[in-house]
Amino acid sequence: MMDYKDSVLKESSQVLDYILKDKLTEEDKDRITKDSIDNFNNHVNPGWLKYRKSVSTDATFVEWADSEETFTDTYGNEFIDCLGGFGVYTAGHRNPEIVKVVQAQLNRYALHSQELVDPLRGYLAKLVAMCTPGDLQYAFFCNGGAEAVEMALKLARLATGKHYYISTVGGFHGKSMGAVSATGKGLYRKPYLPIIQGFQHVEFGDAKAAENAIKNLIAVGETVAGMIVEPIQGEAGVILPPEGYLKELRAICDKYKVVLIFDEIQTGMGRTGTMWACEDYDVVPDILTFGKAFGGGIMPITGIIARPHLWTEQLKENPWILGSPTFGGNPLACAAAIAAINFTIKTDLPGQIKEKGRYFMDHLLKLKEKYSILVDVRGKGFLIGLEYKTRQIGWAVSKGLFKRHVMTGGTLNNARVNRIEPPGIIAYKTIDTIIERLDETLTEVTEQFK
């Protein structure tokens, strides 16, 4: 048997020392940077560094701390966060009110026994029912966005006894097998073909195409369990639905008794200027998935909430048939989510985001008029897409902003569109700073591409 104990103890003790230190030495910073590159190349995936390098031009930026609107590397370089973990940090980085609650729960107990009733899960489920639209009532908690999508897809089949799903081209629902089957991008699906059967994809924004797909499946003897759609497509490049589209989908799903699933993992918790994006379109789904910002930027927690008629006798008789994630709805994560909901409503974070989003958008539209390389500015609240003429221009803008210590989304798979998703608590003066740095970057990139 290989004797690894001494080397593992030495390595782990060194890392723990870094974590427990109040302040790193220059030697510590250099060592952490070097180790991080070596570890990713040899033990994680060297592709991560290539991906990061596409924006930073080198791979020596190692994230080490964060606070409210910003994060810093090991050397103390501060970056304005305009990426927001693709929607995680709506309540800000390390929100002190949420951190305080999680620390208090950690001092009491961290995980649950799996057997006794854990009260925070019940309180959180009730709060989610209270703050979601319509008669959404029963919640199920898990750990990641794809897992929540899996639960939604499974529930649609369990409740209806039907088979097929309708999804949309360009839609993104995660990368586990069920979720990637629902996802409407060949880039993610091709490596796993043939994947889970029973999915048809139609054009986003075309309600008639969705109805025809359902009608045709029924005509040839198939059954349709559900339709899954993002109210606003995020990964596709911040694509807003046409007027009336979501209401048409609701009517179609009612007509054919198909479960309507809204994937609000990115758009929920105030990101688009209302607590849930579907509220702005006055549509209630049968199942709503949530995640990302739901844990307050502190803990990973996602889930679904469904209308009561979907919680069938089969689910009541066997509560574990839908799923039984060991860490789903754990006390620490539930404490964070309860605090996040409280903070979001107490501070009217969705209202703040709506107003700040308009302010941001007004300034971005002025830049669009000024620079021909910026071909479109679109979005709602703090989910904004900046579309450029080419992927190369989009990459160059991302790099230019990063050089000026502003992190945006828009690399690797969809560089043509920069996603702007700052923390909802961001100050107006910080928005002004971002606009100034974007203006400088657009001047530089315009000159670069003539």
N, C-alpha and C positions, 0 to 999 in steps of 0.2 A: 504493500500500500504506500502511495506517495506521501511523503511527509511534507505537508504544506502549512502546518500550524504556525510555525515561527514566522514565515514570510507573510502569511495572512494577518497575523496579529500586528506585525510591524506596519504593514500597509494600511490596515483599517485604523490603527491608532493614530497614524499620521493624518489621515483624512478627518477623523474625529477632532483632532487638535485644531485643524483649520476651521471646522464648523463652530467649535466652542470659543475660539479666539474672538476678542472684541475688535482687534485690529491686526491685519496681516502685515508682515514685514515685506520688504522689497524682494527678498529671497523667496518668501512664500508665494508672492504673486507670480514670479517667473516660473517657479516650480509647478504651480497649479496650471498655468497656461500651457507649459510643455506637456505635462501629464494629460491634460484634457485632449490635446491633439493626438497624442500617442494612444490614449484609451479609445477614442472614437475610431481611429484608424484600425486598431487591432482587436477591439472588443465590442464595438457598437456597429458601425457601418461607415466606411470611408466616404460613402455617398453623402452623408450628412454634411461633411466639411465642404464638399464640392458645392452643395446646395447653399450653404451659408456664404461661401466665397463669392457666389454670384452677386451678392449685394455688398459685402464688406470689403471685397478685393483681396482680403487675406483672412485667415481663420484664427487670428489671435485675440478676438474679442470673446471673452468668457464672462457670461452673466453671473453676477455675484450677489447683488442686492437690488431692492426696489422700494419705491415709496410713492403712493398716490398716482402722479401722472408719469413717472419716469422709472427707468431701471439703470443700473450702473454695472460696469465691468469690474474686474479685479483691480484695475489701476485707477478706479474712481471716475472714469469717463462716463458722463451722464447722457442718456438718450431720452428724448421725448417719445412716448409710446403712442404711435398712431396706428398700430396694428392690433393692440389690445388682446393678444392671444386669440385672434380671430373671434372676438366677442366675449372672452372670459372676464375681462377686467372692467365691466360696466360700472361697478361700484368703486373702481380704483384699485391700485396695487396696495396690498396689505392694509386695507381699510381698518382703522383702529377700532371701530365699533364692532366689526365682525371678528377681528382677531381676539378681542377681549372675551367674547362669548365662547369661541373655540378653546381658548386657553382655560377658561373656567370649566368647560366640559371635560377637557383633558385631565384636569386635576381631580375630576370626580371618577369618570371611567371613560375609556376611549372606544372600545368595541363592545358589542353585545354578546350575550351568552348563546344566542340563537334559539333559546328555549323560552325564557321569560318574556313578557310583553315589554317592549322598549317604547317608553312614552313619547320620545321625541319624534319617532316615525309617525305616530298617530297624530300628534300636534301638527307636524309638517303637512301631512296628507290633508288635514282639515283646512289649513291655511291655503294650500294650493287650490282646493275646491272653492274657497271663498274668493280668491283673486283671479280665477279664470272665468271666461264668459259662459253664459248659458247654464245648462244642467250638468256640466262635467263634475264628476263626483268621486270616483274611485281612482286612487293613485298607486303606482308601483315604482319603487326607486331602484336604481342601479348605478353603475360607475362611469360609463363612457357613453358618448352620443350614439355610436353604432349599436351598443347594447340596448339603448332605449328604442331605437328603430326596430331592432329584432323583436322586442316585446310588443311593439305596436302591430307589426306584421303578424306575429303569432296570435295576438288577441283577436285580430280581424278574422282569422281562420277559425279559431276556437268558437267565437261567438256566432259566426254565420254558417259554419260547415261548408263554406265555399272555397274555391281554389285560387283563381287568378288574381293578379294585382295589376293596376294601371299606374305607371309612373311617367315622368316627363324627361324629355331629352335635355341634357345639361344639368339636370337635378343632381344634387349630391346628398347622400344619406349615410355615408360611412363606408368602411372597408371590410367589415366582417362579411361572411358569405351571403347572408340574407340582405344586409344593407347594401353591399356592392352590387347585388343582383338588382336592387331597386334603383341604384345610382345610374344616371343617364349619360355617363361619359365613358367612351371606349377605352381611354387611357387606363382607367382603373379596372375595367371589366375583362379586357382581353387576356391578361395573364392567367385568369382563373377559368376561362371557358373550357368545357360547358359548365355553367354555374347553375344555381337553383332555378329550375324551370317554373314557368307560370307567371312571367313578367312581360308585359308589353309596354313600350315607351311611345308616348305621343308628344307632339310639339307643345311646349309650355306656352300658355296664353291662348290656346285654341280649344275651347270647350267642346266644340262640335267634333273635333278629332277624338276627344276622350269619350264622348257619347257613342260615336261610331265604333270605337274599339270594343266598348262594353256590349253594344248591340250585336256586333259580328261574332264575338265569343259566345254569347248566349245562343245565337242562331246556329252555331255548329255544335251545340250540346255542352259547352263549357259553362262554368259558373265563376262569378267575379266576387271576391271577398272584399277588396278594398282598393281605394285610390290614395296614393301618397304624393304629397306636393309641398314644396316650400312656398309660403305666401310670397316671399321675395327670394329669388335664387341668389345665393351668396357666392359660392365657388364658381358659378358660371360667369360671374362678372357683375354682380349686383343688378339683376334683371327684375324690374318691377312688373307686376301683372297688369294686363290691360284692364280698363274700366269694366267692372261687372263680371270679370272672369271667375273669381272665387265664388261669387253668388251663383253663377251658372253651374259650377261644379257641385255646389251644395244641392241645387235642384235636381241635377242629373243623378247624383248618388241617392237622393231620396226616391227618385222615380224607379230606379233599378235595385233598390235595397242594397246598396254598396256602402261599405264603411269609409267615410272620408277622414283621412289622416293628415293633419297639418304638422309638418316638421318645423318646429320653432326652436330648435336647439341653438341656432345662431341669432334668430330675430327676437326671441323672447326676453323677458325681464327688462323691458324698457328700451332695448337697443334701437328700435325704429321710431320712438317717440310716443308709443303707447305701451302699456304693460305687456301686451301680446300683439303682434303685428295684425293678427286676424281681427282684432277689435276695430282697427281703423277701416277695415273693409266690411264690418258688420256681418261677419259670418262665424258660426260656431261649428267646429268640426266634431266628429264622433270621438276621435282620439287626438290628443295634442301631446307632442313630445317636447321635452325641455332639457336644457343642460347648459354647458359653458358658464354663463354668468350666474346660473342658479346657485352655485356654491360660493358666491360672493367674492370670487377670485382668491379664495383661501383653500377650499377643499373640493375635490372632484366628486360631483354628484349629479346624476341625470335621472330622467324618469319619464313616465307617461301619466296622463290622467284621461279617464274615459267616461262616457255617459253611462248611467246605471244599467240600461238594458243590455249592454255588452257583457256585464258581469253575470254570466249565466250560472245555473245550478252546478254545472260541471266545475266551474272555478271555485264555487263556494264549498263543494264537497272535497275538492283536492286543491287547497290554496297554493301548492307548489307546482302545479302543472304548467303554469305560465313561465315560471323561472324561479330560481332560488340562489341568487348571487350571494356569496358568503359575506361580502362587504357592502352589499346594496342597502341603502338606508341606515348606515351605521351611525352611532350617536354623534361622532365628531362632524361628519358630513351634514347630518340633519341640523345640528346646532348652527353650522355656517349658513345653511340655506334659510333657516328661520330668521337669523340675523340679517341676511341679505334681503329677504322679503320686507322685513320691518324697516330697514334703512331705505329701500327703494320707495316704499309708500310714504314713509315719514318725511322724506326730503323731496317728494314728488320728482324723483329722478327721471321718469319718462317725460314729464313736462319740461324739466331742465334740458333734456336731450333734444326735445322738439324745438325749443327756442334756440339753443346753441347750434343745432343742426342747420336751421335756417340761416343763422349768421355765417356759419362756415360755408354753406352752399352759395350764399350771395357773393362771398369773396372768391370762391372757386370759379363761379360763372364769369366773373370779371377777368380771371386769368385765362379762361377758355377764349374769351374775346381777344385777348392779347397775343396768345400763342396758337399758331395753326397746328402744331404737333399734338395739341390736346384736343381731341375730336369730340369728346362727350363727357359731361359731368352729370351723374344721376344718383339717386338714392333717396333714402328717407331716414330722418333722425341722424344717428351716427353710424349708419351703414351706407357708405358712399363709395361709388366707383368712379375712378378717373381713367378714361379710355384714351389710348394713344394710337398713332397711325400704325405702328409696328411693335412686335415683341421687343425688338432691339431698343427702340426708344423707351418703352416701358421699363426695361432693365436699367437703362442709363439713368432714368429719373429716380428709380429706387436706389441705385448706387449713389447718385448725387445727394439725395436726401440723407442717406445713411452717413455719408461723409460729413454732412452738416448736423449729425446727431439727431436725426428724426427717422424712426423705424416705421415703415408702412408695409402693407401686404401687397403682393403682386410679383411673385418670383416663381421660378421653376415651371409650373404647369399652366399658368395664365399670366404671363408677364405683361401682356398688352393692357391689362386693367390693374391699376393700383387700387387696393381696397383701403379705405380710410375708416378705421374703427377705434377711435380713441376712447379712453375712459370717460364715462358719463359725467364725472365730477371735474373734468378738465376746466381750467379757468379761461375766460375770454382772452386774457393777455397771452396765454399759451397758444391759443388758436391763432392770434395775430403773429406770433413768432413762427408758427408752422407755415402760415401763408407767406411770410417774408422769405423763409428758407426755400419754399417751393418756387417762389418767383425767381430767386437766384438760380435755382437748379434748372428751371425751364429755360432761362436765358442761356445758361451754359450748354444744355443739351441741344437747343435750337442751333447754336453756333457749331456744335460738334457734328450735327447731321445736315447742316446747311439747308 
